[in-house]
Structure formats: C-alpha cells, structure tokens
Amino acid sequence: MVHLHVKSVGQNPLAKIPPAFFADAMLGSIARKLRIFGFDTIYIRDIKDEEVVSIASKLERVILTCDKELFKRVVKVRGYGILLSGIDDVDNLAYIFAKYTIKPIDLDTITSRCALCNGQLENAKIEDLESMGIPPKVRLLHREIFRCVSCNKNYWKGNHFNQLRNMARLVGIKLDTSSRKG
Ligand SMILES: [Zn+2]
C-alpha cells in the first residue's frame, strides 16, 4: 500500500487528487470517518510531530491537524497540510472537502476503507459468513457484508453506517451552502 514515490514536495499548492491524508494523533475520529468515506488515511496514535511531517512529506500525504505549531512545521518544509479549526467533525470534513473540491460523498461501501486500519474492503462470500462469526440476525438482515483484507474486521450497513450516511449528507449541505456564499 505504501508507495515510496518521493519527489520534492510543495511544488504544487495542492497534493494529488484524490488526496491521501495523514491525520495527526489528535484526529482519530476524523481519520476513521475519512476512511469510511473511502479516503486513504494514515493515523498513528503515538507518533512525534517530526515523524508525521517526515512520513507525510515522503508519501505526499496531506497532514490534517488542529495544532498550529505542527502546521507551521508543515509549511516550513513546504509539505501539504490543512489546519483544521472546526469544532466538530462535520465542519472539519466540509473544510477538507472544500479545500480539495471534493464533491459531497455518496457513501459506497465498496470504495470505503477499514475504519480501524485503513485496509481495503472486499465483499464477503455468503458461504464464509458463518465462519466469519457474522451473527444469524445480521446475515438475514444484510445482503452485503464486507471484510477488511488487512485486519479481517467485518462491516455491514447497520445503524452506524446510517449515521455516517447522515453525516455525509450534512457535510454535503455545508459544502453547498458555503459555495453559494462564495
Ligand atoms: Zn482493517
């Protein structure tokens, strides 16, 4: 998954599209949501700021942070960064998407990534559901069940998914309103 394609960073004002992210240690919640929304997002809980800057620069990832000091370091090395100031995840996500002109997301689990490990998801086979430990009730209710190819975590479109879909809708509304304001 890690492609060590190193070039001098900072030549372009914005990173590649779609952007890949590196969320700083405070932004676990944003990282999990970006992954579910399908964005390749690294998140490491215990990591020093200088390591974040160094790894993100090498991998051309956009650093997400609320920390002004960390953001200053990113600017100094001409890396990609977004300084988040929103008080909630919807504000922060809308800000990130506006910055990269990402259209409101239509949640499609096939492109989603694992919230836990950033791995890619695949459709689970019906014959495997029992051995995967999927409860019978879930097997009956949900046709589509996904499994992370990296850590084997299972996903289906339950309540949590609906909350995320709702959040995606709110982010979309926010983007739409702010673009109309100019
Ligand atoms: Zn995983």
Backbone and ligand atoms as CSV (ligand in chain L), in Angstrom:
chain,resi,resn,atom,element,x,y,z
A,1,MET,N,N,0.827,-1.201,0.000
A,1,MET,CA,C,0.000,0.000,0.000
A,1,MET,C,C,0.867,1.259,0.000
A,2,VAL,N,N,2.001,1.189,0.703
A,2,VAL,CA,C,2.860,2.363,0.791
A,2,VAL,C,C,3.700,2.461,-0.478
A,3,HIS,N,N,3.525,3.543,-1.206
A,3,HIS,CA,C,4.342,3.696,-2.402
A,3,HIS,C,C,5.355,4.795,-2.150
A,4,LEU,N,N,6.585,4.411,-2.207
A,4,LEU,CA,C,7.647,5.360,-1.872
A,4,LEU,C,C,8.067,6.143,-3.111
A,5,HIS,N,N,7.144,6.900,-3.592
A,5,HIS,CA,C,7.426,7.723,-4.762
A,5,HIS,C,C,7.755,9.110,-4.224
A,6,VAL,N,N,9.034,9.362,-4.101
A,6,VAL,CA,C,9.451,10.593,-3.430
A,6,VAL,C,C,9.835,11.656,-4.448
A,7,LYS,N,N,9.250,12.790,-4.314
A,7,LYS,CA,C,9.722,13.923,-5.124
A,7,LYS,C,C,9.685,15.153,-4.227
A,8,SER,N,N,10.252,16.227,-4.705
A,8,SER,CA,C,10.281,17.391,-3.833
A,8,SER,C,C,8.861,17.888,-3.608
A,9,VAL,N,N,8.513,18.045,-2.377
A,9,VAL,CA,C,7.145,18.426,-2.066
A,9,VAL,C,C,6.982,19.940,-2.121
A,10,GLY,N,N,5.760,20.345,-2.249
A,10,GLY,CA,C,5.482,21.770,-2.148
A,10,GLY,C,C,5.526,22.498,-3.467
A,11,GLN,N,N,5.798,21.777,-4.573
A,11,GLN,CA,C,5.809,22.461,-5.866
A,11,GLN,C,C,4.392,22.824,-6.284
A,12,ASN,N,N,3.465,21.966,-5.905
A,12,ASN,CA,C,2.069,22.247,-6.217
A,12,ASN,C,C,1.383,22.737,-4.951
A,13,PRO,N,N,0.462,23.681,-5.130
A,13,PRO,CA,C,-0.225,24.162,-3.932
A,13,PRO,C,C,-1.075,23.079,-3.288
A,14,LEU,N,N,-1.560,22.123,-4.105
A,14,LEU,CA,C,-2.386,21.065,-3.552
A,14,LEU,C,C,-1.805,19.716,-3.958
A,15,ALA,N,N,-2.022,18.741,-3.093
A,15,ALA,CA,C,-1.494,17.409,-3.355
A,15,ALA,C,C,-2.308,16.724,-4.442
A,16,LYS,N,N,-1.942,15.473,-4.689
A,16,LYS,CA,C,-2.635,14.706,-5.729
A,16,LYS,C,C,-4.134,14.586,-5.449
A,17,ILE,N,N,-4.876,14.323,-6.490
A,17,ILE,CA,C,-6.333,14.167,-6.377
A,17,ILE,C,C,-6.678,12.733,-6.759
A,18,PRO,N,N,-7.452,11.982,-6.025
A,18,PRO,CA,C,-7.927,12.360,-4.702
A,18,PRO,C,C,-6.777,12.337,-3.701
A,19,PRO,N,N,-6.838,13.236,-2.750
A,19,PRO,CA,C,-5.730,13.323,-1.797
A,19,PRO,C,C,-5.686,12.122,-0.851
A,20,ALA,N,N,-4.467,11.804,-0.423
A,20,ALA,CA,C,-4.297,10.816,0.649
A,20,ALA,C,C,-3.908,11.626,1.883
A,21,PHE,N,N,-4.376,11.195,3.035
A,21,PHE,CA,C,-4.212,12.018,4.227
A,21,PHE,C,C,-3.329,11.364,5.283
A,22,PHE,N,N,-2.838,12.198,6.168
A,22,PHE,CA,C,-2.152,11.732,7.367
A,22,PHE,C,C,-2.738,12.564,8.505
A,23,ALA,N,N,-3.601,11.937,9.299
A,23,ALA,CA,C,-4.251,12.670,10.389
A,23,ALA,C,C,-3.346,12.650,11.610
A,24,ASP,N,N,-3.178,13.768,12.270
A,24,ASP,CA,C,-2.285,13.790,13.428
A,24,ASP,C,C,-2.927,13.042,14.602
A,25,ALA,N,N,-2.145,12.854,15.657
A,25,ALA,CA,C,-2.552,11.954,16.744
A,25,ALA,C,C,-3.855,12.355,17.440
A,26,MET,N,N,-4.266,13.629,17.297
A,26,MET,CA,C,-5.484,14.092,17.959
A,26,MET,C,C,-6.744,13.818,17.120
A,27,LEU,N,N,-6.556,13.392,15.881
A,27,LEU,CA,C,-7.694,13.379,14.954
A,27,LEU,C,C,-8.179,11.979,14.580
A,28,GLY,N,N,-8.213,11.093,15.569
A,28,GLY,CA,C,-8.667,9.725,15.318
A,28,GLY,C,C,-10.073,9.650,14.746
A,29,SER,N,N,-10.946,10.494,15.246
A,29,SER,CA,C,-12.335,10.467,14.805
A,29,SER,C,C,-12.460,10.866,13.328
A,30,ILE,N,N,-11.764,11.917,12.957
A,30,ILE,CA,C,-11.763,12.360,11.554
A,30,ILE,C,C,-11.144,11.276,10.665
A,31,ALA,N,N,-10.054,10.672,11.152
A,31,ALA,CA,C,-9.375,9.639,10.360
A,31,ALA,C,C,-10.324,8.483,10.059
A,32,ARG,N,N,-11.052,8.018,11.084
A,32,ARG,CA,C,-11.969,6.891,10.876
A,32,ARG,C,C,-13.050,7.245,9.851
A,33,LYS,N,N,-13.549,8.491,9.940
A,33,LYS,CA,C,-14.604,8.886,9.005
A,33,LYS,C,C,-14.070,9.001,7.579
A,34,LEU,N,N,-12.899,9.590,7.441
A,34,LEU,CA,C,-12.326,9.705,6.090
A,34,LEU,C,C,-12.124,8.322,5.468
A,35,ARG,N,N,-11.699,7.364,6.269
A,35,ARG,CA,C,-11.506,6.004,5.749
A,35,ARG,C,C,-12.816,5.410,5.271
A,36,ILE,N,N,-13.851,5.543,6.106
A,36,ILE,CA,C,-15.158,5.012,5.703
A,36,ILE,C,C,-15.647,5.716,4.429
A,37,PHE,N,N,-15.327,6.996,4.302
A,37,PHE,CA,C,-15.725,7.734,3.104
A,37,PHE,C,C,-14.832,7.390,1.912
A,38,GLY,N,N,-13.876,6.507,2.129
A,38,GLY,CA,C,-13.081,5.999,1.004
A,38,GLY,C,C,-11.724,6.657,0.801
A,39,PHE,N,N,-11.316,7.514,1.727
A,39,PHE,CA,C,-10.029,8.192,1.554
A,39,PHE,C,C,-8.910,7.470,2.304
A,40,ASP,N,N,-7.823,7.281,1.592
A,40,ASP,CA,C,-6.641,6.635,2.139
A,40,ASP,C,C,-6.061,7.561,3.231
A,41,THR,N,N,-6.162,7.119,4.480
A,41,THR,CA,C,-5.800,7.989,5.598
A,41,THR,C,C,-4.941,7.255,6.627
A,42,ILE,N,N,-3.731,7.739,6.817
A,42,ILE,CA,C,-2.878,7.160,7.859
A,42,ILE,C,C,-3.193,7.858,9.179
A,43,TYR,N,N,-3.276,7.060,10.226
A,43,TYR,CA,C,-3.452,7.618,11.561
A,43,TYR,C,C,-2.664,6.745,12.531
A,44,ILE,N,N,-1.750,7.346,13.250
A,44,ILE,CA,C,-0.956,6.608,14.231
A,44,ILE,C,C,-1.073,7.352,15.550
A,45,ARG,N,N,-1.523,6.631,16.566
A,45,ARG,CA,C,-1.834,7.310,17.822
A,45,ARG,C,C,-0.607,7.904,18.516
A,46,ASP,N,N,0.435,7.105,18.622
A,46,ASP,CA,C,1.615,7.595,19.342
A,46,ASP,C,C,2.728,7.883,18.351
A,47,ILE,N,N,2.764,9.108,17.917
A,47,ILE,CA,C,3.800,9.458,16.948
A,47,ILE,C,C,4.223,10.900,17.191
A,48,LYS,N,N,5.508,11.146,17.012
A,48,LYS,CA,C,6.008,12.520,17.223
A,48,LYS,C,C,5.708,13.369,15.994
A,49,ASP,N,N,5.524,14.668,16.258
A,49,ASP,CA,C,5.212,15.595,15.165
A,49,ASP,C,C,6.221,15.504,14.024
A,50,GLU,N,N,7.524,15.434,14.379
A,50,GLU,CA,C,8.521,15.431,13.297
A,50,GLU,C,C,8.405,14.185,12.415
A,51,GLU,N,N,7.954,13.076,13.053
A,51,GLU,CA,C,7.763,11.857,12.246
A,51,GLU,C,C,6.572,12.016,11.310
A,52,VAL,N,N,5.507,12.641,11.818
A,52,VAL,CA,C,4.334,12.893,10.976
A,52,VAL,C,C,4.764,13.694,9.751
A,53,VAL,N,N,5.512,14.765,9.991
A,53,VAL,CA,C,5.925,15.642,8.891
A,53,VAL,C,C,6.808,14.885,7.912
A,54,SER,N,N,7.743,14.117,8.443
A,54,SER,CA,C,8.680,13.426,7.571
A,54,SER,C,C,7.991,12.341,6.726
A,55,ILE,N,N,7.158,11.526,7.376
A,55,ILE,CA,C,6.485,10.448,6.627
A,55,ILE,C,C,5.511,11.038,5.611
A,56,ALA,N,N,4.716,12.026,6.052
A,56,ALA,CA,C,3.715,12.610,5.158
A,56,ALA,C,C,4.381,13.262,3.945
A,57,SER,N,N,5.524,13.896,4.157
A,57,SER,CA,C,6.213,14.548,3.038
A,57,SER,C,C,6.696,13.508,2.038
A,58,LYS,N,N,7.284,12.439,2.544
A,58,LYS,CA,C,7.796,11.397,1.637
A,58,LYS,C,C,6.667,10.768,0.825
A,59,LEU,N,N,5.524,10.577,1.482
A,59,LEU,CA,C,4.417,9.879,0.816
A,59,LEU,C,C,3.444,10.833,0.148
A,60,GLU,N,N,3.788,12.128,0.145
A,60,GLU,CA,C,2.914,13.151,-0.451
A,60,GLU,C,C,1.507,13.107,0.117
A,61,ARG,N,N,1.445,12.973,1.414
A,61,ARG,CA,C,0.134,12.959,2.065
A,61,ARG,C,C,-0.164,14.322,2.667
A,62,VAL,N,N,-1.432,14.625,2.726
A,62,VAL,CA,C,-1.863,15.898,3.293
A,62,VAL,C,C,-2.006,15.717,4.807
A,63,ILE,N,N,-1.259,16.496,5.555
A,63,ILE,CA,C,-1.343,16.403,7.010
A,63,ILE,C,C,-2.564,17.181,7.502
A,64,LEU,N,N,-3.353,16.513,8.308
A,64,LEU,CA,C,-4.513,17.159,8.921
A,64,LEU,C,C,-4.194,17.394,10.382
A,65,THR,N,N,-4.356,18.614,10.828
A,65,THR,CA,C,-4.042,18.904,12.222
A,65,THR,C,C,-4.822,20.112,12.721
A,66,CYS,N,N,-5.026,20.160,14.031
A,66,CYS,CA,C,-5.599,21.357,14.662
A,66,CYS,C,C,-4.485,22.118,15.373
A,67,ASP,N,N,-3.279,21.609,15.276
A,67,ASP,CA,C,-2.153,22.131,16.046
A,67,ASP,C,C,-1.361,23.137,15.195
A,68,LYS,N,N,-1.423,24.397,15.615
A,68,LYS,CA,C,-0.782,25.454,14.812
A,68,LYS,C,C,0.723,25.243,14.676
A,69,GLU,N,N,1.341,24.733,15.759
A,69,GLU,CA,C,2.794,24.515,15.719
A,69,GLU,C,C,3.154,23.453,14.673
A,70,LEU,N,N,2.386,22.371,14.682
A,70,LEU,CA,C,2.625,21.311,13.695
A,70,LEU,C,C,2.398,21.850,12.287
A,71,PHE,N,N,1.357,22.628,12.133
A,71,PHE,CA,C,1.062,23.182,10.814
A,71,PHE,C,C,2.215,24.073,10.327
A,72,LYS,N,N,2.790,24.849,11.261
A,72,LYS,CA,C,3.933,25.706,10.892
A,72,LYS,C,C,5.096,24.868,10.366
A,73,ARG,N,N,5.325,23.711,11.015
A,73,ARG,CA,C,6.394,22.816,10.549
A,73,ARG,C,C,6.132,22.331,9.136
A,74,VAL,N,N,4.859,22.022,8.859
A,74,VAL,CA,C,4.485,21.530,7.523
A,74,VAL,C,C,4.788,22.612,6.484
A,75,VAL,N,N,4.382,23.835,6.812
A,75,VAL,CA,C,4.597,24.953,5.886
A,75,VAL,C,C,6.090,25.150,5.650
A,76,LYS,N,N,6.853,25.017,6.732
A,76,LYS,CA,C,8.302,25.226,6.668
A,76,LYS,C,C,8.980,24.248,5.692
A,77,VAL,N,N,8.532,23.009,5.696
A,77,VAL,CA,C,9.137,22.032,4.771
A,77,VAL,C,C,8.400,21.985,3.431
A,78,ARG,N,N,7.485,22.919,3.240
A,78,ARG,CA,C,6.687,23.023,2.021
A,78,ARG,C,C,5.911,21.740,1.740
A,79,GLY,N,N,5.416,21.160,2.802
A,79,GLY,CA,C,4.581,19.966,2.657
A,79,GLY,C,C,3.130,20.369,2.483
A,80,TYR,N,N,2.280,19.384,2.327
A,80,TYR,CA,C,0.852,19.646,2.207
A,80,TYR,C,C,0.213,19.561,3.578
A,81,GLY,N,N,-0.622,20.522,3.899
A,81,GLY,CA,C,-1.272,20.467,5.200
A,81,GLY,C,C,-2.571,21.241,5.212
A,82,ILE,N,N,-3.454,20.833,6.084
A,82,ILE,CA,C,-4.684,21.592,6.308
A,82,ILE,C,C,-4.802,21.811,7.807
A,83,LEU,N,N,-4.895,23.083,8.184
A,83,LEU,CA,C,-5.081,23.424,9.593
A,83,LEU,C,C,-6.580,23.468,9.864
A,84,LEU,N,N,-7.029,22.529,10.673
A,84,LEU,CA,C,-8.454,22.452,10.956
A,84,LEU,C,C,-8.795,23.285,12.178
A,85,SER,N,N,-9.895,24.012,12.081
A,85,SER,CA,C,-10.286,24.807,13.231
A,85,SER,C,C,-11.721,24.529,13.633
A,86,GLY,N,N,-12.397,23.706,12.823
A,86,GLY,CA,C,-13.805,23.418,13.097
A,86,GLY,C,C,-13.959,22.738,14.447
A,87,ILE,N,N,-15.069,23.013,15.090
A,87,ILE,CA,C,-15.270,22.407,16.395
A,87,ILE,C,C,-15.870,21.018,16.301
A,88,ASP,N,N,-16.458,20.694,15.163
A,88,ASP,CA,C,-16.969,19.317,15.071
A,88,ASP,C,C,-16.560,18.680,13.757
A,89,ASP,N,N,-16.799,17.356,13.674
A,89,ASP,CA,C,-16.327,16.597,12.519
A,89,ASP,C,C,-16.966,17.064,11.213
A,90,VAL,N,N,-18.238,17.450,11.264
A,90,VAL,CA,C,-18.895,17.902,10.034
A,90,VAL,C,C,-18.185,19.152,9.506
A,91,ASP,N,N,-17.918,20.104,10.398
A,91,ASP,CA,C,-17.204,21.323,9.987
A,91,ASP,C,C,-15.839,20.977,9.403
A,92,ASN,N,N,-15.126,20.119,10.108
A,92,ASN,CA,C,-13.781,19.767,9.664
A,92,ASN,C,C,-13.798,19.058,8.307
A,93,LEU,N,N,-14.715,18.117,8.155
A,93,LEU,CA,C,-14.791,17.385,6.882
A,93,LEU,C,C,-15.173,18.329,5.746
A,94,ALA,N,N,-16.132,19.215,6.013
A,94,ALA,CA,C,-16.551,20.163,4.976
A,94,ALA,C,C,-15.367,21.055,4.575
A,95,TYR,N,N,-14.565,21.434,5.545
A,95,TYR,CA,C,-13.404,22.285,5.270
A,95,TYR,C,C,-12.390,21.536,4.397
A,96,ILE,N,N,-12.136,20.269,4.751
A,96,ILE,CA,C,-11.185,19.452,3.971
A,96,ILE,C,C,-11.691,19.280,2.536
A,97,PHE,N,N,-12.984,18.957,2.399
A,97,PHE,CA,C,-13.532,18.702,1.068
A,97,PHE,C,C,-13.555,19.975,0.229
A,98,ALA,N,N,-13.838,21.107,0.869
A,98,ALA,CA,C,-13.849,22.373,0.135
A,98,ALA,C,C,-12.450,22.672,-0.397
A,99,LYS,N,N,-11.462,22.419,0.434
A,99,LYS,CA,C,-10.065,22.683,0.074
A,99,LYS,C,C,-9.655,21.873,-1.156
A,100,TYR,N,N,-10.156,20.668,-1.269
A,100,TYR,CA,C,-9.768,19.791,-2.374
A,100,TYR,C,C,-10.881,19.613,-3.397
A,101,THR,N,N,-11.832,20.532,-3.360
A,101,THR,CA,C,-13.010,20.464,-4.240
A,101,THR,C,C,-13.524,19.027,-4.418
A,102,ILE,N,N,-13.630,18.351,-3.295
A,102,ILE,CA,C,-14.202,17.005,-3.290
A,102,ILE,C,C,-15.714,17.159,-3.242
A,103,LYS,N,N,-16.371,16.466,-4.148
A,103,LYS,CA,C,-17.835,16.555,-4.184
A,103,LYS,C,C,-18.406,15.838,-2.958
A,104,PRO,N,N,-19.602,16.262,-2.553
A,104,PRO,CA,C,-20.236,15.554,-1.435
A,104,PRO,C,C,-20.216,14.055,-1.707
A,105,ILE,N,N,-19.895,13.291,-0.683
A,105,ILE,CA,C,-19.690,11.873,-0.899
A,105,ILE,C,C,-21.007,11.123,-0.941
A,106,ASP,N,N,-21.074,10.220,-1.884
A,106,ASP,CA,C,-22.188,9.307,-1.947
A,106,ASP,C,C,-21.630,8.009,-1.366
A,107,LEU,N,N,-22.021,7.687,-0.157
A,107,LEU,CA,C,-21.375,6.575,0.540
A,107,LEU,C,C,-21.532,5.251,-0.197
A,108,ASP,N,N,-20.431,4.758,-0.656
A,108,ASP,CA,C,-20.430,3.492,-1.371
A,108,ASP,C,C,-19.413,2.600,-0.670
A,109,THR,N,N,-19.929,1.583,-0.020
A,109,THR,CA,C,-19.053,0.791,0.847
A,109,THR,C,C,-17.923,0.097,0.095
A,110,ILE,N,N,-18.139,-0.130,-1.205
A,110,ILE,CA,C,-17.084,-0.783,-1.967
A,110,ILE,C,C,-15.799,0.047,-1.967
A,111,THR,N,N,-15.946,1.375,-2.007
A,111,THR,CA,C,-14.740,2.197,-2.003
A,111,THR,C,C,-14.322,2.564,-0.582
A,112,SER,N,N,-15.141,2.198,0.390
A,112,SER,CA,C,-14.780,2.506,1.773
A,112,SER,C,C,-13.534,1.742,2.182
A,113,ARG,N,N,-12.846,2.306,3.164
A,113,ARG,CA,C,-11.700,1.615,3.731
A,113,ARG,C,C,-12.014,1.250,5.169
A,114,CYS,N,N,-11.223,0.381,5.723
A,114,CYS,CA,C,-11.441,-0.069,7.089
A,114,CYS,C,C,-11.180,1.084,8.064
A,115,ALA,N,N,-12.159,1.365,8.926
A,115,ALA,CA,C,-12.025,2.459,9.886
A,115,ALA,C,C,-10.888,2.202,10.863
A,116,LEU,N,N,-10.612,0.930,11.103
A,116,LEU,CA,C,-9.574,0.579,12.072
A,116,LEU,C,C,-8.164,0.681,11.517
A,117,CYS,N,N,-7.972,0.170,10.307
A,117,CYS,CA,C,-6.586,0.016,9.826
A,117,CYS,C,C,-6.331,0.629,8.464
A,118,ASN,N,N,-7.332,1.229,7.824
A,118,ASN,CA,C,-7.160,1.852,6.509
A,118,ASN,C,C,-7.042,0.816,5.385
A,119,GLY,N,N,-7.281,-0.464,5.703
A,119,GLY,CA,C,-7.212,-1.501,4.670
A,119,GLY,C,C,-8.397,-1.410,3.722
A,120,GLN,N,N,-8.297,-2.101,2.577
A,120,GLN,CA,C,-9.413,-2.078,1.635
A,120,GLN,C,C,-10.434,-3.157,1.985
A,121,LEU,N,N,-11.683,-2.894,1.618
A,121,LEU,CA,C,-12.752,-3.844,1.938
A,121,LEU,C,C,-13.105,-4.673,0.716
A,122,GLU,N,N,-13.476,-5.917,0.963
A,122,GLU,CA,C,-13.966,-6.755,-0.129
A,122,GLU,C,C,-15.307,-7.347,0.283
A,123,ASN,N,N,-16.093,-7.717,-0.712
A,123,ASN,CA,C,-17.372,-8.368,-0.443
A,123,ASN,C,C,-17.116,-9.745,0.141
A,124,ALA,N,N,-17.789,-10.038,1.246
A,124,ALA,CA,C,-17.630,-11.369,1.834
A,124,ALA,C,C,-18.517,-12.349,1.077
A,125,LYS,N,N,-18.033,-13.588,0.956
A,125,LYS,CA,C,-18.840,-14.609,0.267
A,125,LYS,C,C,-19.871,-15.173,1.244
A,126,ILE,N,N,-21.055,-15.462,0.693
A,126,ILE,CA,C,-22.143,-15.968,1.537
A,126,ILE,C,C,-21.705,-17.203,2.330
A,127,GLU,N,N,-20.978,-18.089,1.675
A,127,GLU,CA,C,-20.583,-19.334,2.352
A,127,GLU,C,C,-19.572,-19.095,3.476
A,128,ASP,N,N,-18.962,-17.922,3.487
A,128,ASP,CA,C,-17.963,-17.647,4.530
A,128,ASP,C,C,-18.554,-16.948,5.756
A,129,LEU,N,N,-19.802,-16.465,5.632
A,129,LEU,CA,C,-20.347,-15.596,6.685
A,129,LEU,C,C,-20.378,-16.269,8.057
A,130,GLU,N,N,-20.726,-17.542,8.073
A,130,GLU,CA,C,-20.819,-18.231,9.353
A,130,GLU,C,C,-19.433,-18.347,10.006
A,131,SER,N,N,-18.469,-18.781,9.215
A,131,SER,CA,C,-17.121,-18.937,9.774
A,131,SER,C,C,-16.491,-17.575,10.127
A,132,MET,N,N,-17.015,-16.508,9.523
A,132,MET,CA,C,-16.528,-15.164,9.861
A,132,MET,C,C,-17.108,-14.672,11.186
A,133,GLY,N,N,-18.053,-15.431,11.714
A,133,GLY,CA,C,-18.646,-15.056,13.004
A,133,GLY,C,C,-19.732,-14.010,12.883
A,134,ILE,N,N,-20.334,-13.891,11.675
A,134,ILE,CA,C,-21.433,-12.929,11.494
A,134,ILE,C,C,-22.693,-13.520,12.134
A,135,PRO,N,N,-23.308,-12.813,13.075
A,135,PRO,CA,C,-24.492,-13.344,13.757
A,135,PRO,C,C,-25.623,-13.632,12.763
A,136,PRO,N,N,-26.419,-14.698,13.012
A,136,PRO,CA,C,-27.502,-15.071,12.095
A,136,PRO,C,C,-28.435,-13.911,11.765
A,137,LYS,N,N,-28.751,-13.084,12.768
A,137,LYS,CA,C,-29.668,-11.962,12.554
A,137,LYS,C,C,-29.100,-11.000,11.498
A,138,VAL,N,N,-27.824,-10.746,11.613
A,138,VAL,CA,C,-27.169,-9.838,10.660
A,138,VAL,C,C,-27.166,-10.465,9.269
A,139,ARG,N,N,-26.915,-11.796,9.228
A,139,ARG,CA,C,-26.894,-12.494,7.941
A,139,ARG,C,C,-28.249,-12.404,7.255
A,140,LEU,N,N,-29.306,-12.423,8.061
A,140,LEU,CA,C,-30.649,-12.344,7.487
A,140,LEU,C,C,-30.978,-10.942,7.000
A,141,LEU,N,N,-30.543,-9.956,7.787
A,141,LEU,CA,C,-30.944,-8.576,7.512
A,141,LEU,C,C,-30.099,-7.883,6.446
A,142,HIS,N,N,-28.856,-8.295,6.347
A,142,HIS,CA,C,-27.951,-7.545,5.467
A,142,HIS,C,C,-27.411,-8.412,4.343
A,143,ARG,N,N,-27.696,-7.999,3.130
A,143,ARG,CA,C,-27.226,-8.756,1.975
A,143,ARG,C,C,-25.729,-8.541,1.767
A,144,GLU,N,N,-25.311,-7.313,1.991
A,144,GLU,CA,C,-23.914,-7.008,1.717
A,144,GLU,C,C,-23.107,-6.947,3.001
A,145,ILE,N,N,-22.143,-7.823,3.071
A,145,ILE,CA,C,-21.239,-7.811,4.220
A,145,ILE,C,C,-19.823,-7.747,3.667
A,146,PHE,N,N,-19.041,-6.898,4.289
A,146,PHE,CA,C,-17.700,-6.647,3.777
A,146,PHE,C,C,-16.674,-7.039,4.827
A,147,ARG,N,N,-15.488,-7.339,4.320
A,147,ARG,CA,C,-14.419,-7.715,5.232
A,147,ARG,C,C,-13.160,-6.957,4.833
A,148,CYS,N,N,-12.446,-6.507,5.852
A,148,CYS,CA,C,-11.192,-5.799,5.584
A,148,CYS,C,C,-10.142,-6.822,5.170
A,149,VAL,N,N,-9.480,-6.573,4.045
A,149,VAL,CA,C,-8.479,-7.529,3.567
A,149,VAL,C,C,-7.225,-7.514,4.440
A,150,SER,N,N,-7.041,-6.451,5.223
A,150,SER,CA,C,-5.838,-6.387,6.054
A,150,SER,C,C,-6.050,-6.946,7.461
A,151,CYS,N,N,-7.156,-6.544,8.130
A,151,CYS,CA,C,-7.299,-6.951,9.530
A,151,CYS,C,C,-8.515,-7.858,9.762
A,152,ASN,N,N,-9.251,-8.174,8.683
A,152,ASN,CA,C,-10.401,-9.084,8.770
A,152,ASN,C,C,-11.606,-8.543,9.523
A,153,LYS,N,N,-11.618,-7.272,9.871
A,153,LYS,CA,C,-12.808,-6.733,10.530
A,153,LYS,C,C,-13.988,-6.775,9.540
A,154,ASN,N,N,-15.164,-7.083,10.082
A,154,ASN,CA,C,-16.359,-7.182,9.235
A,154,ASN,C,C,-17.199,-5.904,9.307
A,155,TYR,N,N,-17.830,-5.602,8.206
A,155,TYR,CA,C,-18.687,-4.409,8.131
A,155,TYR,C,C,-19.992,-4.748,7.439
A,156,TRP,N,N,-21.049,-4.136,7.906
A,156,TRP,CA,C,-22.315,-4.186,7.180
A,156,TRP,C,C,-23.022,-2.870,7.423
A,157,LYS,N,N,-24.066,-2.653,6.617
A,157,LYS,CA,C,-24.704,-1.334,6.649
A,157,LYS,C,C,-25.745,-1.253,7.754
A,158,GLY,N,N,-25.303,-1.217,8.976
A,158,GLY,CA,C,-26.191,-1.122,10.133
A,158,GLY,C,C,-26.415,0.321,10.547
A,159,ASN,N,N,-26.781,0.493,11.811
A,159,ASN,CA,C,-27.101,1.832,12.322
A,159,ASN,C,C,-25.948,2.812,12.192
A,160,HIS,N,N,-24.760,2.295,12.483
A,160,HIS,CA,C,-23.592,3.160,12.434
A,160,HIS,C,C,-23.388,3.698,11.015
A,161,PHE,N,N,-23.622,2.806,10.046
A,161,PHE,CA,C,-23.492,3.208,8.648
A,161,PHE,C,C,-24.501,4.311,8.325
A,162,ASN,N,N,-25.722,4.153,8.838
A,162,ASN,CA,C,-26.742,5.171,8.573
A,162,ASN,C,C,-26.371,6.516,9.190
A,163,GLN,N,N,-25.751,6.462,10.366
A,163,GLN,CA,C,-25.283,7.717,10.985
A,163,GLN,C,C,-24.239,8.393,10.107
A,164,LEU,N,N,-23.346,7.558,9.545
A,164,LEU,CA,C,-22.307,8.114,8.685
A,164,LEU,C,C,-22.883,8.683,7.395
A,165,ARG,N,N,-23.888,7.980,6.871
A,165,ARG,CA,C,-24.535,8.482,5.664
A,165,ARG,C,C,-25.188,9.837,5.946
A,166,ASN,N,N,-25.772,9.938,7.126
A,166,ASN,CA,C,-26.378,11.197,7.531
A,166,ASN,C,C,-25.315,12.287,7.662
A,167,MET,N,N,-24.195,11.906,8.223
A,167,MET,CA,C,-23.108,12.866,8.363
A,167,MET,C,C,-22.620,13.329,6.992
A,168,ALA,N,N,-22.508,12.383,6.052
A,168,ALA,CA,C,-22.079,12.728,4.693
A,168,ALA,C,C,-23.048,13.735,4.074
A,169,ARG,N,N,-24.328,13.541,4.368
A,169,ARG,CA,C,-25.349,14.452,3.847
A,169,ARG,C,C,-25.168,15.854,4.445
A,170,LEU,N,N,-24.892,15.900,5.756
A,170,LEU,CA,C,-24.683,17.193,6.419
A,170,LEU,C,C,-23.450,17.903,5.864
A,171,VAL,N,N,-22.416,17.125,5.604
A,171,VAL,CA,C,-21.202,17.713,5.022
A,171,VAL,C,C,-21.542,18.289,3.651
A,172,GLY,N,N,-22.334,17.538,2.885
A,172,GLY,CA,C,-22.755,17.996,1.558
A,172,GLY,C,C,-23.530,19.294,1.621
A,173,ILE,N,N,-24.438,19.388,2.586
A,173,ILE,CA,C,-25.244,20.609,2.744
A,173,ILE,C,C,-24.333,21.788,3.091
A,174,LYS,N,N,-23.407,21.543,3.978
A,174,LYS,CA,C,-22.468,22.579,4.417
A,174,LYS,C,C,-21.628,23.086,3.230
A,175,LEU,N,N,-21.160,22.144,2.412
A,175,LEU,CA,C,-20.350,22.500,1.246
A,175,LEU,C,C,-21.167,23.333,0.276
A,176,ASP,N,N,-22.388,22.898,0.072
A,176,ASP,CA,C,-23.274,23.569,-0.860
A,176,ASP,C,C,-23.551,24.988,-0.398
A,177,THR,N,N,-23.829,25.143,0.893
A,177,THR,CA,C,-24.119,26.472,1.431
A,177,THR,C,C,-22.904,27.372,1.328
A,178,SER,N,N,-21.729,26.836,1.664
A,178,SER,CA,C,-20.557,27.711,1.663
A,178,SER,C,C,-20.147,28.075,0.234
A,179,SER,N,N,-20.397,27.161,-0.741
A,179,SER,CA,C,-20.028,27.517,-2.112
A,179,SER,C,C,-20.977,28.570,-2.662
A,180,ARG,N,N,-22.215,28.546,-2.195
A,180,ARG,CA,C,-23.148,29.571,-2.662
A,180,ARG,C,C,-22.843,30.941,-2.077
A,181,LYS,N,N,-22.282,30.885,-0.852
A,181,LYS,CA,C,-21.884,32.168,-0.238
A,181,LYS,C,C,-20.678,32.741,-0.961
A,182,GLY,N,N,-19.980,31.880,-1.716
A,182,GLY,CA,C,-18.763,32.302,-2.422
A,182,GLY,C,C,-17.635,32.259,-1.459
L,1,ZN,ZN,ZN,-8.840,-3.349,8.771
